[in-house]
């Protein structure tokens, strides 16, 4: 099981604002701010970090699991509203599996950020 992921970003303030907005529909918040900025559903569950010094290269693909398709749609819309660039509108991607519903955006550094739900309907 993965404990956490850290992305290197060129502008920590800009990326922190982007992810604060984009991840809010998932129940994530910024809980630690300093040399690295930590996001999670609580202080005990900080699983996504931003660190100045990037962007990460090669640019990784990070996928956030969503509880339902409505949350995928909400996170995708929030990411766009927070300055993300469209990289694939939410859709059912049956080539992956019959219930794979996902939307994709690029963050301010061009990292491919995905919001995905694996549940039916």
N, C-alpha and C positions, 0 to 999 in steps of 0.2 A: 504494500500500500504506500502511496506517495504521501509524504508528510507536508511538503510545501514546494512551491516553485518560485524562483526569483528571476525577474526580467531586468536586464540592464536597459536604461532609458536615457535619452539625450537630455531631456528637460524634465526633471523630477516633478516640478510644480505642475506643469501642463499634464503630464501623464497621471499624476495623482488625482487631479480634477476629473480627467477623463474616466478613470476607473472608478472613482467614487460615484459618479453618475451612472456609468454602465452597469456596475455590479449591485447597485441599490435594489433593483427588483429581485435579486437573489437573496436578499437579507444580509449582504456583505456591507461592512463599514470599515473605514480607516481607524485602526485601533492603536497603531504605533507609528510615530512620525519622528524621523531623525536621519541618521546616516542611510538607513533603509526605511521604507514605508511599508507597513504590514496591514493587509486586509484579511478579513475573515468574518464569520458569523458571530464570533465572540473573541475575547482575549485568549480563551483556551483553544481556539480553532483558527489560528492565523496561518492560512495555507497559501497566500499569494502575496509576494513581496516585490517592490520596485526599488532599484538601486541605481543611482546616477553612474554614468560611465558608458552608455550605449549609443546606439541601440545594440541589442544582442545580435551577434552574427555567427552563423547564419541566423536569420530571423526565425524563431520557433513558432510553432502553431500551439496555442493554448486553448483548450476547450473547457467550458464551465458547464457542469451538469445542472439541468433545470428539472424541477419536479413535474412540470406539465408543459404543454405546447404554448399555453397563454403566457407563461413565464419566459419562454424563448422569445416570443413576440415582444413582450415588454422590455426585456433586456436588450434586444436588438434595437428597438426604437430609442431606448435610453442612451445606448451607445452612439447612435447617430446624432441624437440631440446634444450629446456631450463632446461632439467634434470628431467622432469616428467616420471613416469612409466606408461606404457600402462595398461589400466583397462577396455578396451572395445572400439574397433575401431569404427569410425563413421558408423552408419547403421540406416536403417529405422526400428523403433520399433513399429510395427503395433499393438502389444498387448496393448500399451498405448493409441494410437490413430492413424488413418491412415496416418497422415503427421508428426509424431514424429520422427525427425532425430537427432541423438545425438552421441557424442563420449565422452569417459571418460578417465581420467588420474588420477593418484595419485600424489599429490604434494610432496615436500621433507619430510613432516611429515606424509604422508599416508592419508591425507584428500582426499575424493572422489570429484574430480572436473569434472563437466560436461559442455559441450558446446552443446546447443540445438537450433533447429529451428522447429517451429510449422507450417510452411507454406508448401504448396504443391510444389513439384519440385524445 
